[in-house]
């Protein structure tokens, strides 16, 4: 390490402010509690390939790389990443010409300040798909000319893919509901019928809960679709089917079937993990095997153990009470429908009837992230996401992509919104 720094000192100084100068500029000193000495964030390496490593980051936290043309600034946020360990790494793409870089980190623990730091790590709200035309269930508003055009011009119906350039493409299904085989065949030539759940593997494999056909389909990275398993005993329609999770090696899957959480395994077939719910929404499986699930009809969020035991983790069972900054168990989460984990140890909760996006922190407190009202509400594009004005309507599902952006699917009018994991530049 010392030898490399000695040999590349001039280049490094042209590309990255040294650790000591960095802290003078950021004013960042991180205290890790009474049992630790005060520690400072330290850059340990930054090489010609753009690989940046560091240590002593706060956990949980958010690390941000900022860039500038001169050490005096102005500094512009360039890339965020969650700190889940004190040591971390990211790849920073280089641009032409000499640029200066610096690293900052903020605490994102379960405190009011931690929540503020988390909010300020995000930026603009935008629509990446959907034009809000048409809301009738079972009707496809797709037009052939939508294919390959910007996603926000399209009316959404069957599974689609929005690529990095913002254009939309049909990923599976023909836009005509029905059943014409199990595959394998090209995903865009095989019919689906009322698909209502997706799971995307890290390698790009997509799983579809094909409720009308009572099946879970797999679309591989070559665009070939086949049936992974039947979601009903006879392949009939799956009533109330929502949400889907599939293990990477396809040895286990979970999905919701109205009042039951169902599992599937190649050796065991279909089983009921837990029952007695009112109207289930989506689910997520934690690394320890517990299943997080939303009961929209009962206004509760549950954690289900591998043995089927249920524990309420959010909601008071009504549509009112509690609220922003209150205990999750004392807050009415009106029609809570979707849950997704955040690398801070918290969770995103999206309500259908309440039209709101909440953050549940590790201390069991809920804080409002996005507000909304029912109907075709669609506001706030191009603006900082965090303000009290209504921006969304009925929530359908909430996820995060691998870059940390928050993705909100909302309303029968069909929108997909994104909250960018990108700090806004400081005000002049």
C-alpha positions as CSV (number, residue, x, y, z in Angstrom):
1,X,0.0,0.0,0.0
2,X,2.8,2.5,1.0
3,X,4.8,1.6,-2.1
4,X,1.8,2.2,-4.4
5,X,1.1,5.6,-2.8
6,X,4.7,6.6,-3.2
7,X,4.7,5.7,-6.9
8,X,1.4,7.3,-7.7
9,X,1.5,10.4,-5.4
10,X,1.2,13.0,-8.1
11,X,-1.6,11.2,-9.9
12,X,-3.5,10.6,-6.7
13,X,-3.3,14.2,-5.6
14,X,-4.7,15.2,-9.0
15,X,-7.6,12.9,-8.6
16,X,-8.5,12.7,-4.9
17,X,-8.0,15.0,-2.0
18,X,-6.0,13.3,0.7
19,X,-7.7,12.0,3.8
20,X,-6.5,14.8,6.0
21,X,-7.6,17.5,3.6
22,X,-10.8,15.7,3.0
23,X,-11.8,16.0,6.7
24,X,-10.8,19.6,6.9
25,X,-13.2,20.2,4.0
26,X,-16.0,18.0,5.2
27,X,-15.8,18.7,8.9
28,X,-16.7,15.0,9.4
29,X,-15.7,13.4,12.7
30,X,-17.6,10.2,13.6
31,X,-18.2,9.1,17.1
32,X,-18.9,5.4,17.5
33,X,-20.1,5.5,21.1
34,X,-18.6,5.8,24.6
35,X,-16.7,2.5,24.3
36,X,-14.9,3.7,21.2
37,X,-12.4,6.5,20.6
38,X,-13.5,9.1,18.2
39,X,-12.8,7.8,14.7
40,X,-12.6,9.6,11.4
41,X,-13.6,8.4,8.0
42,X,-10.5,7.3,6.2
43,X,-9.9,6.7,2.5
44,X,-7.6,3.6,2.2
45,X,-7.2,3.4,-1.6
46,X,-8.3,5.0,-4.8
47,X,-6.8,3.5,-8.0
48,X,-6.7,4.2,-11.7
49,X,-9.7,1.9,-12.3
50,X,-11.8,4.1,-10.1
51,X,-12.0,1.7,-7.2
52,X,-12.4,3.6,-4.0
53,X,-12.1,2.0,-0.5
54,X,-12.5,3.4,2.9
55,X,-12.9,2.5,6.6
56,X,-14.4,3.9,9.8
57,X,-17.8,4.7,8.1
58,X,-20.8,5.0,10.5
59,X,-23.1,1.9,10.4
60,X,-25.8,2.2,9.3
61,X,-24.9,5.2,7.2
62,X,-24.6,6.6,3.7
63,X,-21.3,7.4,2.0
64,X,-21.2,10.0,-0.8
65,X,-18.5,10.8,-3.3
66,X,-18.5,14.4,-4.4
67,X,-16.5,15.9,-7.4
68,X,-15.2,19.3,-8.2
69,X,-12.9,20.9,-10.8
70,X,-10.8,22.5,-8.1
71,X,-10.2,21.8,-4.4
72,X,-12.1,25.0,-3.6
73,X,-15.3,23.7,-5.2
74,X,-18.1,24.0,-5.9
75,X,-18.6,20.3,-5.0
76,X,-21.3,18.2,-6.7
77,X,-22.7,14.9,-5.3
78,X,-21.8,12.2,-7.7
79,X,-22.5,8.8,-6.2
80,X,-24.1,7.3,-3.0
81,X,-23.8,3.9,-1.4
82,X,-25.2,2.5,1.9
83,X,-22.6,1.8,4.6
84,X,-23.5,-1.6,6.0
85,X,-20.0,-2.2,7.3
86,X,-17.4,0.3,8.5
87,X,-15.2,-0.6,5.6
88,X,-16.6,-0.1,2.1
89,X,-15.9,0.1,-1.6
90,X,-17.4,1.5,-4.8
91,X,-16.3,2.0,-8.4
92,X,-16.2,5.7,-9.4
93,X,-16.4,6.2,-13.2
94,X,-13.9,8.7,-14.4
95,X,-14.6,11.6,-16.7
96,X,-12.3,13.3,-19.2
97,X,-9.9,15.7,-17.6
98,X,-8.6,16.1,-14.0
99,X,-11.3,16.1,-11.4
100,X,-11.0,16.3,-7.6
101,X,-13.0,13.8,-5.5
102,X,-13.9,13.7,-1.8
103,X,-15.8,11.3,0.4
104,X,-18.3,12.1,3.1
105,X,-20.4,9.8,5.3
106,X,-23.5,10.4,7.5
107,X,-25.1,8.4,10.1
108,X,-28.5,6.8,9.2
109,X,-29.4,5.1,12.5
110,X,-32.8,5.0,14.1
111,X,-32.8,8.5,15.4
112,X,-34.5,11.7,14.1
113,X,-31.1,13.0,12.8
114,X,-30.5,9.6,11.2
115,X,-33.8,9.9,9.4
116,X,-33.0,13.5,8.3
117,X,-29.6,12.3,6.9
118,X,-31.3,9.5,5.0
119,X,-33.9,11.8,3.5
120,X,-31.1,14.3,2.4
121,X,-29.3,11.4,0.7
122,X,-32.1,11.2,-1.8
123,X,-33.1,13.7,-4.4
124,X,-35.6,14.1,-7.2
125,X,-38.9,12.4,-7.8
126,X,-39.6,11.3,-11.4
127,X,-41.9,9.2,-13.5
128,X,-40.0,6.4,-15.4
129,X,-43.1,4.6,-16.8
130,X,-46.8,5.2,-17.4
131,X,-48.9,8.0,-18.9
132,X,-52.0,7.7,-16.7
133,X,-54.4,6.9,-19.5
134,X,-56.9,4.2,-18.7
135,X,-57.6,2.4,-15.4
136,X,-60.0,-0.5,-16.1
137,X,-58.8,-3.8,-14.8
138,X,-58.4,-6.5,-17.5
139,X,-58.1,-3.9,-20.3
140,X,-54.8,-3.5,-22.1
141,X,-54.1,0.1,-23.2
142,X,-50.8,-0.8,-24.8
143,X,-50.2,0.5,-28.3
144,X,-47.5,-1.1,-30.6
145,X,-45.8,2.3,-31.1
146,X,-45.0,2.4,-27.3
147,X,-42.4,-0.2,-27.9
148,X,-38.9,1.3,-27.6
149,X,-40.2,4.8,-26.8
150,X,-39.8,6.7,-23.5
151,X,-41.4,4.8,-20.6
152,X,-43.5,7.7,-19.4
153,X,-45.3,7.8,-22.8
154,X,-46.7,4.3,-22.4
155,X,-49.8,2.9,-20.9
156,X,-48.8,-0.1,-18.7
157,X,-50.4,-3.5,-18.9
158,X,-48.1,-6.6,-19.1
159,X,-44.6,-7.0,-17.7
160,X,-42.3,-4.5,-19.3
161,X,-38.7,-3.5,-19.0
162,X,-37.5,0.1,-18.8
163,X,-33.9,0.2,-19.8
164,X,-31.2,2.6,-18.6
165,X,-31.9,5.0,-21.5
166,X,-35.5,5.4,-20.2
167,X,-37.2,3.4,-23.1
168,X,-39.8,0.8,-22.5
169,X,-39.9,-2.7,-23.9
170,X,-42.3,-5.6,-23.5
171,X,-40.5,-8.3,-21.4
172,X,-43.1,-11.0,-21.3
173,X,-46.6,-11.7,-22.6
174,X,-48.4,-10.7,-25.8
175,X,-50.8,-8.0,-24.5
176,X,-53.7,-10.4,-25.1
177,X,-54.7,-12.3,-21.9
178,X,-55.0,-16.1,-22.1
179,X,-53.1,-19.3,-22.0
180,X,-51.3,-20.9,-24.9
181,X,-48.6,-23.2,-23.4
182,X,-46.0,-23.8,-20.7
183,X,-43.0,-22.9,-22.8
184,X,-40.1,-22.8,-23.2
185,X,-40.4,-20.2,-25.9
186,X,-39.8,-16.5,-26.5
187,X,-41.4,-14.7,-23.5
188,X,-43.1,-12.1,-25.8
189,X,-44.8,-14.9,-27.8
190,X,-46.4,-16.7,-24.8
191,X,-49.6,-15.4,-23.3
192,X,-50.0,-14.4,-19.7
193,X,-53.3,-13.8,-17.9
194,X,-53.6,-11.1,-15.2
195,X,-49.9,-11.2,-14.0
196,X,-49.8,-9.6,-10.5
197,X,-46.3,-10.2,-9.1
198,X,-42.7,-10.0,-10.1
199,X,-39.4,-11.1,-8.6
200,X,-36.1,-10.2,-10.3
201,X,-32.9,-12.0,-9.6
202,X,-29.6,-10.2,-9.5
203,X,-28.5,-11.8,-12.8
204,X,-31.6,-10.5,-14.6
205,X,-33.8,-13.6,-14.4
206,X,-37.4,-12.6,-14.0
207,X,-40.2,-14.5,-12.3
208,X,-43.9,-13.7,-13.0
209,X,-46.9,-14.6,-10.8
210,X,-49.4,-15.4,-13.6
211,X,-52.5,-15.4,-11.5
212,X,-55.1,-15.9,-14.2
213,X,-53.3,-19.1,-15.3
214,X,-52.3,-20.2,-11.8
215,X,-48.6,-20.4,-12.6
216,X,-45.2,-18.9,-11.8
217,X,-43.2,-18.3,-14.9
218,X,-39.5,-17.9,-15.3
219,X,-38.0,-15.6,-18.0
220,X,-34.3,-16.3,-18.4
221,X,-31.7,-13.7,-19.4
222,X,-32.1,-14.8,-23.1
223,X,-35.8,-13.9,-23.0
224,X,-37.1,-17.5,-23.0
225,X,-40.1,-18.1,-20.7
226,X,-41.2,-21.4,-19.2
227,X,-43.4,-22.4,-16.3
228,X,-41.5,-22.9,-13.0
229,X,-44.4,-24.4,-11.1
230,X,-48.2,-24.4,-10.8
231,X,-49.5,-22.0,-8.1
232,X,-52.7,-23.9,-7.7
233,X,-53.2,-27.7,-7.5
234,X,-54.8,-27.9,-10.9
235,X,-53.5,-24.8,-12.7
236,X,-56.7,-22.9,-12.3
237,X,-56.9,-19.2,-11.5
238,X,-55.2,-18.0,-8.4
239,X,-57.6,-15.8,-6.5
240,X,-56.1,-12.8,-4.7
241,X,-52.6,-13.6,-6.0
242,X,-50.1,-10.9,-5.2
243,X,-46.4,-10.7,-4.4
244,X,-43.7,-13.2,-5.3
245,X,-40.3,-14.3,-4.0
246,X,-38.1,-17.0,-5.5
247,X,-34.8,-18.2,-4.0
248,X,-31.8,-17.9,-6.3
249,X,-31.4,-21.6,-6.7
250,X,-35.2,-22.1,-7.2
251,X,-35.5,-24.5,-4.3
252,X,-38.1,-22.3,-2.5
253,X,-40.7,-19.8,-3.4
254,X,-43.4,-17.8,-1.6
255,X,-46.4,-15.9,-2.9
256,X,-49.6,-14.5,-1.5
257,X,-53.0,-16.0,-2.2
258,X,-55.6,-13.6,-0.8
259,X,-55.8,-14.9,2.8
260,X,-52.9,-17.3,2.8
261,X,-49.1,-17.1,2.4
262,X,-48.2,-20.1,0.2
263,X,-44.8,-21.8,-0.3
264,X,-43.5,-24.1,-3.0
265,X,-40.5,-26.3,-3.1
266,X,-39.6,-29.0,-5.7
267,X,-39.6,-31.7,-3.1
268,X,-42.7,-30.6,-1.2
269,X,-44.9,-29.0,-3.7
270,X,-47.4,-26.4,-2.5
271,X,-47.9,-25.7,1.2
272,X,-49.5,-23.0,3.3
273,X,-47.0,-21.2,5.5
274,X,-49.6,-19.0,7.3
275,X,-53.3,-18.3,7.0
276,X,-56.1,-16.2,8.5
277,X,-55.3,-12.9,6.8
278,X,-57.9,-10.6,5.3
279,X,-56.5,-9.4,2.0
280,X,-52.7,-9.8,1.4
281,X,-50.5,-7.5,-0.5
282,X,-46.8,-8.1,-1.3
283,X,-44.1,-9.9,0.7
284,X,-40.3,-10.1,1.2
285,X,-38.1,-12.8,2.6
286,X,-35.4,-11.9,5.0
287,X,-32.0,-13.5,5.0
288,X,-32.9,-15.5,8.1
289,X,-35.9,-17.0,6.3
290,X,-38.6,-14.9,7.9
291,X,-41.3,-13.6,5.6
292,X,-42.5,-10.0,5.8
293,X,-46.0,-9.6,4.5
294,X,-48.6,-6.8,4.4
295,X,-52.3,-7.5,5.1
296,X,-54.0,-4.6,3.3
297,X,-57.5,-5.6,4.5
298,X,-56.4,-5.7,8.2
299,X,-54.0,-2.7,8.1
300,X,-51.1,-4.8,9.6
301,X,-47.6,-5.7,8.6
302,X,-46.4,-9.1,9.9
303,X,-43.2,-11.1,10.2
304,X,-43.9,-14.8,9.7
305,X,-41.4,-17.3,11.1
306,X,-40.2,-20.4,9.1
307,X,-42.7,-22.4,11.3
308,X,-45.6,-20.1,10.4
309,X,-45.8,-18.0,13.6
310,X,-47.1,-14.4,13.0
311,X,-45.8,-11.3,14.7
312,X,-47.2,-7.8,14.0
313,X,-44.4,-5.3,13.3
314,X,-46.4,-2.3,12.1
315,X,-50.0,-1.0,12.1
316,X,-52.7,-0.7,14.8
317,X,-55.4,-2.5,12.8
318,X,-57.3,0.6,11.9
319,X,-57.0,3.5,9.4
320,X,-56.1,6.3,11.9
321,X,-54.0,7.0,14.9
322,X,-50.3,7.7,15.5
323,X,-48.6,9.1,12.5
324,X,-45.3,10.7,11.5
325,X,-42.7,10.1,14.3
326,X,-45.0,7.7,16.2
327,X,-44.6,4.1,17.1
328,X,-45.4,1.8,14.2
329,X,-47.6,-0.3,16.3
330,X,-49.7,2.7,17.3
331,X,-50.1,4.1,13.7
332,X,-53.0,3.4,11.4
333,X,-51.5,2.3,8.1
334,X,-54.6,2.5,5.9
335,X,-54.5,-0.4,3.5
336,X,-50.8,-1.1,3.8
337,X,-49.9,-3.2,0.8
338,X,-46.2,-3.4,0.2
339,X,-42.9,-3.7,2.2
340,X,-39.3,-3.5,1.2
341,X,-36.1,-3.5,3.4
342,X,-33.6,-0.6,3.5
343,X,-29.9,-1.3,4.1
344,X,-30.2,0.9,7.2
345,X,-32.1,-1.9,9.0
346,X,-35.4,-0.1,8.4
347,X,-38.3,-0.8,5.9
348,X,-40.3,1.0,3.3
349,X,-44.1,0.6,3.8
350,X,-46.6,1.7,1.0
351,X,-50.3,2.1,1.7
352,X,-53.0,1.6,-0.9
353,X,-56.0,3.4,0.6
354,X,-53.8,5.8,2.6
355,X,-51.8,6.7,-0.5
356,X,-48.6,7.2,1.5
357,X,-45.0,5.9,1.6
358,X,-43.6,5.4,5.1
359,X,-40.2,4.6,6.6
360,X,-40.1,2.2,9.5
361,X,-36.8,2.5,11.4
362,X,-35.0,0.0,13.5
363,X,-36.5,1.4,16.7
364,X,-40.1,0.8,15.5
365,X,-40.9,4.4,14.6
366,X,-42.6,5.3,11.4
367,X,-41.9,8.5,9.5
368,X,-43.7,9.8,6.4
369,X,-41.7,9.9,3.1
370,X,-44.3,10.6,0.4
371,X,-47.9,11.9,0.8
372,X,-50.8,11.4,-1.5
373,X,-54.5,11.3,-2.1
374,X,-56.8,8.9,-4.0
375,X,-57.6,9.4,-7.6
376,X,-55.3,10.2,-10.5
377,X,-52.9,12.2,-8.4
378,X,-49.5,12.6,-10.1
379,X,-47.4,15.5,-8.9
380,X,-43.9,16.5,-8.0
381,X,-41.8,15.2,-11.0
382,X,-38.5,17.0,-11.2
383,X,-38.7,18.3,-7.6
384,X,-37.1,17.2,-4.3
385,X,-39.3,14.3,-3.2
386,X,-39.6,15.2,0.5
387,X,-42.4,17.8,1.0
388,X,-45.9,17.5,2.4
389,X,-47.9,18.1,-0.8
390,X,-49.7,15.1,-2.3
391,X,-47.6,13.4,-5.0
392,X,-49.0,9.9,-5.4
393,X,-52.2,8.0,-5.4
394,X,-53.1,4.4,-4.3
395,X,-49.9,2.5,-3.7
396,X,-49.4,-0.9,-5.4
397,X,-45.8,-2.0,-4.6
398,X,-42.5,-0.5,-3.3
399,X,-39.0,-1.8,-4.1
400,X,-35.4,-0.5,-4.3
401,X,-33.1,-1.2,-7.2
402,X,-29.5,-2.3,-6.8
403,X,-28.3,1.3,-7.0
404,X,-30.5,2.3,-4.0
405,X,-33.2,4.2,-5.9
406,X,-36.7,3.8,-4.5
407,X,-39.3,2.6,-7.0
408,X,-43.0,3.2,-6.4
409,X,-45.7,1.5,-8.5
410,X,-49.0,3.3,-8.0
411,X,-52.6,3.5,-8.9
412,X,-54.8,1.8,-11.5
413,X,-53.9,4.7,-13.8
414,X,-50.5,3.0,-14.0
415,X,-47.4,5.0,-13.0
416,X,-43.9,3.9,-11.9
417,X,-42.1,6.6,-10.0
418,X,-38.5,6.8,-8.9
419,X,-36.8,8.6,-6.0
420,X,-33.2,9.0,-7.0
421,X,-30.5,7.9,-4.5
422,X,-28.6,11.1,-5.4
423,X,-28.1,14.1,-3.2
424,X,-29.1,17.4,-4.6
425,X,-26.3,19.9,-5.2
426,X,-26.0,22.4,-2.3
427,X,-27.8,25.7,-2.8
428,X,-25.6,28.6,-3.8
